[in-house]
Amino acid sequence: MAAKAAKKGGKRESVGERLLAWYDVHARDLPWRVRPPKKQKGARDRGARADPYRVWLSEIMLQQTTVATVGPYFRDFVSRWPDVESLAAAPRDKVMEAWAGLGYYSRARNLHACAIRVADEHDGRFPDTEEGLKALPGIGPYTAAAIAAIAFDRKATVVDGNVERVVARLFAIETPLPDAKKEIRPAAETLTPDERPGDFAQAMMDLGATICSPKSPSCNRCPVSQGCLAFEKGIAETLPRRAPKKARPTRRGACFYLRNGKGEVLLRRRPDKGLLGGMLEVPTTEWTQAEIDEDVLLEAAPVTAKWARVPGLVEHTFTHFHLQLAIFVAEVGAREAKKAEGLWVPEEELDAQALPTVMKKAAAHAAPDAGPLFKGK
């Protein structure tokens, strides 16, 4: 079966043994990781455990986001808030501001709520079991398993997208995703070793990220190709299979870029619940699938003004839909400005605000010279 390998030195090595040996040499150097034993320098480092705070922070950031994107954000967060207590004590607005651009903003709200819970109810220490971790805000089964394994060396099976791909190929699971998840999880559990489960979890992730890639996997360099059923059948490139994706619908709306006579721009905070919850925005209408009707859109403007529509549309793609935004600009005097609900921000300071990417695009479209942050977005 896939969990076994060819004989080496008179015995059959498991996938776990070969994968850990490969990881000890080829592990990626990531800012939230502790080096595997054979890469550690000096006796002091041997057996060192990863900091649960850094593991938790990185795992939350890595949800739906690439390692390359997360790196700079992670470094910025730990420089501002080096431990869970300092993050818990930070104003939520500052946390949201530091998160701006990473997307999936409910993660940032839950991150701050989780830090407060750990600081207040757990004396600044993360629970060391999957069940204890899952009781915290924003921590689901995957993240709980990752923290338990990597930070606390618990025998927990960690299954992300990379691991799904590796396991689907090792066991030649041909059922299309997402239905294949029901087969992948128990198969992955048979591979998780008793020793070094955290390193094994990271080794599986690294294997999927560097060798067992979605397209053109490098099976000739794979440490576990012997015993990989998909490799033996010559179907590795075709797995995992996926059910056809549904077409994303298109939603439409408008943003209102309003200046006052002081060179300030009106921003507004979105409700905590819902898409982009808690983030600042250029005031916007609801987003619907109806065709854009300029008169209807203007009824939602934050104040009565002489609104001018900027040619073109701002387009942005979320996970489940495409968005098209018409952009309107206007300038008002002090009297009308007082009627507007929101926050007036100097235009040259827009780049310091916690604006999600779609709102950066809207600001850039309304005022291309508003700030260097928006150029090229």
C-alpha positions in Angstrom: 0.0 0.0 0.0 1.0 3.6 -0.3 2.2 3.9 3.3 5.0 1.5 2.6 8.2 2.0 0.7 10.8 -0.2 -1.1 13.3 -2.0 1.1 16.3 0.0 2.3 19.0 -1.5 4.4 17.0 -4.7 4.9 13.8 -3.1 6.1 10.8 -1.4 4.6 10.8 2.3 5.4 7.4 4.1 5.9 6.4 7.2 4.0 6.8 9.1 7.3 10.4 8.0 7.8 11.5 8.9 4.2 9.6 12.2 4.2 11.1 13.3 7.5 14.6 12.4 6.3 13.9 14.5 3.2 12.5 17.4 5.3 15.6 17.4 7.5 17.6 18.4 4.5 15.2 20.3 2.3 12.8 22.1 4.7 11.9 25.6 3.6 13.2 28.4 5.9 10.1 30.3 6.9 10.0 33.1 9.5 7.5 31.2 11.8 9.4 27.9 11.8 12.0 26.2 14.0 14.6 24.4 12.0 14.2 20.6 11.9 16.8 18.8 14.1 19.3 18.0 11.4 19.3 21.7 10.2 19.6 23.2 13.7 23.0 24.7 14.5 24.4 24.0 18.0 23.2 21.9 20.9 21.1 24.7 22.3 18.8 24.6 19.3 18.3 20.8 19.3 14.7 19.8 20.2 13.5 23.4 20.1 9.8 23.8 19.8 8.0 26.4 17.7 6.4 29.3 19.5 2.7 28.6 19.7 2.0 32.3 19.1 4.0 32.4 15.9 2.5 29.1 14.7 -1.0 30.4 15.4 -0.4 33.7 13.7 1.1 32.2 10.6 -1.6 29.6 10.3 -4.4 32.2 10.5 -2.6 34.4 7.9 -1.9 31.4 5.6 -5.6 30.5 5.2 -6.5 31.2 1.6 -3.2 33.1 1.2 0.2 32.2 -0.2 3.5 31.9 1.7 5.1 34.7 -0.4 2.2 37.1 0.5 2.1 36.3 4.2 5.9 36.7 4.9 6.0 40.5 5.1 2.7 40.7 7.0 3.9 38.1 9.5 7.2 40.0 10.1 5.3 43.3 10.5 2.9 41.8 13.0 5.6 40.2 15.2 7.6 43.4 15.2 4.6 45.3 16.4 3.1 42.6 18.7 5.8 40.1 19.6 3.5 38.0 21.8 -0.2 37.2 22.3 -0.5 39.7 25.3 0.7 42.6 23.3 -1.6 41.7 20.4 -4.5 41.4 22.8 -3.8 44.9 24.2 -3.6 46.5 20.8 -6.7 48.5 19.5 -8.6 46.5 17.0 -8.5 49.3 14.5 -4.7 49.0 14.5 -4.8 45.3 14.0 -7.3 45.7 11.1 -5.0 48.5 9.6 -2.0 46.1 9.8 -4.0 43.4 8.1 -5.2 45.6 5.2 -4.5 43.9 1.9 -4.4 40.3 3.2 -8.2 39.8 2.5 -10.7 37.6 4.3 -11.0 40.3 7.0 -13.0 38.1 9.4 -9.7 36.4 10.1 -8.3 39.7 11.5 -11.3 40.2 13.7 -11.2 36.7 15.0 -7.4 37.0 15.4 -7.8 39.9 17.8 -10.7 38.2 19.7 -8.7 35.0 20.0 -5.7 36.9 21.4 -7.9 38.6 24.0 -9.4 35.2 25.0 -5.9 33.6 25.4 -4.6 36.5 27.3 -7.5 36.9 29.6 -8.7 33.3 30.1 -5.6 31.3 29.6 -2.9 33.4 31.2 -1.4 34.1 27.8 -0.9 30.4 27.0 -2.5 28.6 24.1 -4.3 25.3 24.9 -2.1 22.4 23.8 -4.9 20.1 22.5 -7.0 20.2 19.4 -10.2 20.4 21.4 -8.9 23.2 23.5 -7.7 25.1 20.5 -11.0 24.7 18.6 -12.8 26.4 21.4 -11.0 29.7 20.6 -12.3 32.3 18.1 -11.3 31.7 14.5 -9.7 28.3 15.1 -11.2 25.5 13.1 -10.3 21.8 12.8 -7.4 22.4 10.4 -5.8 25.2 12.3 -6.2 23.4 15.6 -4.5 20.3 14.2 -1.6 22.4 12.8 -1.0 24.3 16.1 -1.3 21.1 18.2 1.1 19.2 16.0 3.7 21.9 15.2 3.7 23.8 18.5 3.0 21.0 20.9 4.1 17.9 19.1 0.6 16.3 19.4 -0.2 13.5 17.0 -2.6 15.5 14.9 -3.3 15.1 11.2 -3.0 18.4 9.3 -4.7 18.5 5.9 -4.4 21.6 3.8 -4.6 22.0 0.0 -1.0 20.8 -0.5 -1.5 17.8 1.8 -4.8 16.9 0.0 -2.9 16.8 -3.3 -0.1 14.6 -1.9 -2.5 12.1 -0.2 -4.7 11.9 -3.3 -1.7 10.9 -5.3 -0.1 8.6 -2.8 -3.4 6.6 -2.5 -4.6 7.2 -6.1 -7.9 8.7 -4.9 -9.8 9.4 -8.1 -13.0 10.8 -6.6 -13.2 14.5 -7.5 -12.9 17.2 -4.8 -14.7 18.2 -2.7 -16.2 14.7 -2.3 -12.7 13.2 -2.1 -12.1 14.9 1.2 -14.0 12.1 2.9 -11.4 9.6 1.6 -8.4 11.9 1.9 -8.7 12.6 5.7 -8.7 8.9 6.9 -5.9 8.1 4.4 -3.8 11.0 5.8 -4.4 9.8 9.3 -2.7 6.4 8.5 0.5 8.3 7.6 0.8 10.5 10.6 3.7 9.2 12.7 3.9 9.0 16.5 7.3 10.7 16.5 7.7 14.3 15.2 4.1 14.8 14.0 4.7 18.5 13.6 7.7 18.1 11.4 5.8 15.5 9.4 2.9 17.9 8.9 5.3 20.6 7.6 7.1 18.1 5.5 3.9 17.2 3.8 3.1 20.8 3.1 6.6 21.4 1.8 6.4 18.4 -0.5 3.2 19.6 -2.0 4.5 23.2 -2.4 7.9 22.3 -4.0 7.7 18.8 -5.6 4.2 17.4 -5.7 3.0 20.5 -7.4 -0.5 20.9 -9.1 1.0 20.8 -12.6 4.0 18.8 -13.7 5.0 17.2 -10.4 8.7 16.3 -10.1 8.1 12.7 -9.4 11.7 11.9 -10.2 12.8 14.0 -7.2 10.1 12.9 -4.8 11.3 11.0 -1.7 8.0 9.0 -1.6 7.5 8.2 -5.3 8.2 4.5 -4.6 4.9 3.4 -3.1 2.9 6.3 -4.6 0.0 4.6 -6.4 -0.7 7.5 -8.7 3.0 7.5 -9.8 2.8 3.7 -10.4 -0.3 4.2 -12.5 1.0 7.2 -14.4 -1.8 9.4 -13.4 -0.1 11.7 -10.8 -0.7 14.8 -13.0 -4.4 14.2 -13.1 -4.9 14.1 -9.4 -6.6 15.3 -7.4 -9.6 15.6 -9.7 -12.1 18.4 -9.2 -15.8 18.7 -9.9 -16.5 21.5 -12.5 -16.6 24.9 -10.9 -19.7 26.9 -11.0 -19.5 30.2 -12.9 -19.1 33.2 -10.6 -22.0 35.6 -10.7 -21.4 39.4 -11.2 -22.5 41.9 -8.7 -22.6 45.6 -9.3 -22.7 48.8 -7.2 -21.1 52.2 -6.8 -18.5 54.0 -4.6 -18.7 57.7 -3.7 -15.4 59.5 -3.4 -16.2 62.7 -1.5 -13.8 65.5 -0.8 -14.4 68.5 1.5 -12.8 71.9 1.2 -9.9 70.9 3.5 -8.4 68.3 1.1 -10.0 65.4 3.1 -11.8 62.3 1.8 -14.8 60.7 3.5 -14.4 57.1 4.6 -16.8 54.9 6.4 -16.5 51.7 8.5 -18.4 48.6 7.3 -20.5 46.6 9.8 -18.6 43.9 11.6 -20.7 41.1 10.1 -20.5 40.4 6.4 -17.9 40.7 3.7 -15.1 43.1 4.5 -16.6 43.4 8.0 -15.1 46.0 10.2 -12.9 47.5 7.4 -12.9 51.1 6.2 -14.4 51.8 2.8 -15.0 54.5 0.3 -18.8 54.9 0.9 -20.6 52.3 -1.3 -24.0 51.1 -2.3 -25.2 47.5 -1.7 -23.8 45.1 -4.3 -26.5 43.4 -6.3 -26.8 41.5 -9.6 -29.0 44.1 -11.1 -27.7 46.2 -14.0 -26.2 49.6 -13.0 -28.9 52.3 -13.0 -27.1 55.6 -12.4 -30.2 57.4 -10.9 -30.8 54.5 -8.5 -27.2 54.4 -7.4 -27.1 58.1 -6.7 -30.0 57.7 -4.2 -27.5 56.0 -1.9 -24.9 58.8 -2.0 -23.7 59.9 1.5 -24.7 63.5 0.9 -26.5 65.6 -1.8 -23.9 67.0 -4.1 -23.0 67.5 -7.7 -21.8 64.0 -8.4 -19.7 63.3 -11.5 -19.2 59.7 -12.7 -15.6 58.7 -13.5 -15.4 56.9 -16.9 -14.9 53.1 -16.7 -15.5 50.6 -13.9 -13.5 49.2 -11.0 -13.5 45.4 -11.2 -12.6 43.0 -8.4 -13.0 39.3 -8.0 -13.9 37.7 -4.6 -14.1 34.0 -3.9 -17.7 33.6 -4.9 -18.4 36.5 -7.3 -17.1 39.2 -9.5 -17.7 42.9 -8.6 -18.1 45.9 -10.8 -18.2 49.3 -9.2 -19.1 52.6 -10.8 -17.2 55.5 -9.2 -18.6 58.9 -8.5 -16.7 61.9 -7.3 -17.8 65.2 -5.7 -16.6 68.0 -3.5 -18.7 69.8 -0.8 -18.3 72.7 1.5 -18.2 72.7 5.3 -22.0 72.7 5.8 -22.7 69.7 3.6 -19.6 67.9 4.9 -21.0 68.0 8.4 -24.0 66.0 7.2 -21.9 63.1 6.1 -21.5 60.2 8.5 -18.0 58.7 8.6 -14.4 59.7 9.0 -12.7 62.5 7.2 -9.1 61.6 6.3 -6.5 63.8 4.6 -6.2 62.5 1.0 -2.4 62.2 1.3 -2.9 59.9 4.3 -5.2 57.4 2.5 -2.3 55.0 2.2 -2.1 54.7 6.0 -5.7 53.6 6.3 -7.0 50.0 6.6 -8.6 49.9 3.2 -9.2 46.5 1.6 -7.8 46.0 -1.9 -11.1 46.7 -3.7 -11.3 50.1 -1.9 -7.8 50.9 -2.9 -8.8 50.3 -6.5 -11.8 52.5 -6.1 -9.7 55.3 -4.6 -7.1 55.0 -7.3 -9.8 55.1 -10.0 -11.3 58.2 -8.4 -8.1 60.0 -7.8 -5.0 58.5 -9.5 -2.7 60.8 -7.7 -4.1 60.2 -4.2 -1.0 58.3 -3.0 1.7 55.9 -4.0 -0.1 53.0 -2.3 -2.7 53.0 -5.1 -0.5 53.3 -8.1 -0.6 50.2 -10.3 -3.3 48.5 -8.2 
